[in-house]
C-alpha cells in the first residue's frame, strides 16, 4: 500500500479513505460497518454515563491528521526469550522476527501492512474479519467506531490447534508527531487448545501531541489460553484511548493485564466475554497517574454461558493533582447459570490533591450465581510505615517498599521483557 495522509476525520474524508484503500473484504467490510454506525453517532459528552467523569468535549477530533506510511520490514534475529516480535515506528513496521520452527507449525505473526500486501488464507481471513466485526458490534461510542474506520497499522497473531508457546510475542509501538492520530489494531487468535502470550508496549517521544486510538481483539478457542500484557507510557502531552474485547470459548482461559502510566488523558476499556461453558477470565490492571493526569479505566465481565468464572483486580496509586476513574461491571445473562465472578478495585491516595473515583457495578439477570465486588480508597497504612521505620528504613524507603509491594500481585505476572521497564517507571513516580 502506498503512503496516505488524511487531514480531517469528517464522514466524507473517511468515506474517501476507505474507497481509496482497495483492501480485501476482511478489512474493508469492517471499515464500512464501523463507518455506518459512526455516521449516526455524536462524539461522547459528559451526558454519556461512561464519559461522565471523563469529559472529552474539549477535543477537536475532526482536526487530527492520520496517515498510513509503509515500512521497510527489516528481518532481524529473534531475541532470546521471545516467540517473535514486531516493532513499529508510527505506522511503519521497522523490525520483525519469528522464532525458528514456528512458521513450519503454522504460527503467524504478521503486520497489518504485510497481511494486506501478501494476503491471508481464506480461513484466517474469515477469523480476523469475525474478530474485528465483534469489536465493531461491541462498540457503543463514536471513538471506538472511529478506530475501526481508521485502522492505520497493527499486528495479527495466530497460533494453530494445540500449539503451546512458552515465550511471549512482543509488539512495540513507538509514537511521535504533532496533532497526529494513530489507530493501531491488535488481533490475537488462539485456535482450539492453543496457548500463548502477547506483550504490547506503547511508548511516545519526549515531545509532541499524539492521539492514540487503539483496538485489541482477542479470540480464545475452546480449551485454549491467551495471556495479554499491555503497557503504555507516552508523553504527558499525548492522549490514549483503548478498547479491547476478548471472546473466550468453552473451557478456555484469558488473562488480560494493563499497566497505564502515560498521557495527559487515558481512557481504557476491556471487555471479557465468557462465550463458552466453563470459560475463565482474569483482568488485572495497574495505574499510577501523577502531575495533572487523568486516567479512566473500565472493565466488563460479561457472562453469556453457564459455569464460567471471572475475576478482576485493578490497583491504582494517585499522586499530585491527578485523577483516576475506575468503572467495573459484572454482567450476567439469563442463561449464564452457575456464574462465579468477583471484582475488586483498590486505590492508594498519595497526594493531598489527588482524587480517585471507583464505581463497581453488578447486573445480574438470573439466579444460581455467585457474584460480588469490593472497592477501597485510602492512604498508606501509618502502622506499616512505622513498622518498617523500626526496622531501619527511612520514611521514604518505607513508602517506596509499600507501594512497590502493593502493585506486585499484578506486576509479578508480567514477563521480564517489560517488567523491568515498568518497575523503573514506578520507582520514578514513587520518588517524586
Residue, then its C-alpha position, 0 to 999 in steps of 0.5 A: x500500500x502506498x503512503x496516505x495522509x488524511x487531514x480531517x476525520x469528517x464522514x466524507x474524508x473517511x468515506x474517501x479513505x476507505x474507497x481509496x484503500x482497495x483492501x480485501x473484504x476482511x478489512x474493508x467490510x469492517x471499515x464500512x460497518x464501523x463507518x455506518x454506525x459512526x455516521x449516526x453517532x455524536x462524539x461522547x459528552x459528559x451526558x454519556x454515563x461512561x464519559x461522565x467523569x471523563x469529559x472529552x468535549x474539549x477535543x477537536x477530533x475532526x482536526x487530527x491528521x492520520x496517515x498510513x506510511x509503509x515500512x521497510x520490514x527489516x528481518x532481524x534475529x529473534x531475541x532470546x526469550x521471545x516467540x517473535x516480535x514486531x516493532x513499529x515506528x508510527x505506522x511503519x513496521x521497522x523490525x520483525x522476527x519469528x522464532x525458528x520452527x514456528x512458521x513450519x507449525x503454522x504460527x503467524x505473526x504478521x503486520x497489518x501492512x504485510x497481511x494486506x500486501x501478501x494476503x491471508x488464507x481464506x480461513x484466517x481471513x474469515x477469523x480476523x474479519x469475525x474478530x474485528x466485526x465483534x469489536x465493531x458490534x461491541x462498540x457503543x461510542x463514536x471513538x471506538x467506531x472511529x478506530x475501526x474506520x481508521x485502522x492505520x497499522x497493527x499486528x495479527x497473531x495466530x497460533x494453530x490447534x494445540x500449539x503451546x508457546x512458552x515465550x511471549x510475542x512482543x509488539x512495540x509501538x513507538x509514537x511521535x508527531x504533532x496533532x497526529x492520530x494513530x489507530x493501531x489494531x491488535x488481533x490475537x487468535x488462539x485456535x482450539x487448545x492453543x496457548x500463548x502470550x502477547x506483550x504490547x508496549x506503547x511508548x511516545x517521544x519526549x515531545x509532541x501531541x499524539x492521539x492514540x486510538x487503539x483496538x485489541x481483539x482477542x479470540x480464545x478457542x475452546x480449551x485454549x489460553x491467551x495471556x495479554x500484557x499491555x503497557x503504555x507510557x507516552x508523553x504527558x502531552x499525548x492522549x490514549x484511548x483503548x478498547x479491547x474485547x476478548x471472546x473466550x470459548x468453552x473451557x478456555x482461559x484469558x488473562x488480560x493485564x494493563x499497566x497505564x502510566x502515560x498521557x495527559x488523558x487515558x481512557x481504557x476499556x476491556x471487555x471479557x466475554x465468557x462465550x463458552x461453558x466453563x470459560x475463565x477470565x482474569x483482568x488485572x490492571x495497574x495505574x499510577x497517574x501523577x502531575x495533572x493526569x487523568x486516567x479512566x479505566x473500565x472493565x466488563x465481565x460479561x457472562x453469556x454461558x453457564x459455569x464460567x468464572x471471572x475475576x478482576x483486580x485493578x490497583x491504582x496509586x494517585x499522586x499530585x493533582x491527578x485523577x483516576x476513574x475506575x468503572x467495573x461491571x459484572x454482567x450476567x445473562x439469563x442463561x449464564x447459570x452457575x456464574x462465579x465472578x468477583x471484582x475488586x478495585x483498590x486505590x492508594x491516595x498519595x497526594x493531598x490533591x489527588x482524587x480517585x473515583x471507583x464505581x463497581x457495578x453488578x447486573x445480574x439477570x438470573x439466579x444460581x450465581x455467585x457474584x460480588x465486588x469490593x472497592x477501597x480508597x485510602x492512604x498508606x497504612x501509618x502502622x506499616x510505615x512505622x513498622x518498617x521505620x523500626x526496622x531501619x528504613x527511612x520514611x521514604x524507603x518505607x513508602x517506596x517498599x509499600x507501594x512497590x509491594x502493593x502493585x506486585x500481585x499484578x506486576x509479578x505476572x508480567x514477563x521480564x521483557x517489560x517488567x523491568x521497564x515498568x518497575x523503573x517507571x514506578x520507582x520514578x513516580x514513587x520518588x517524586 
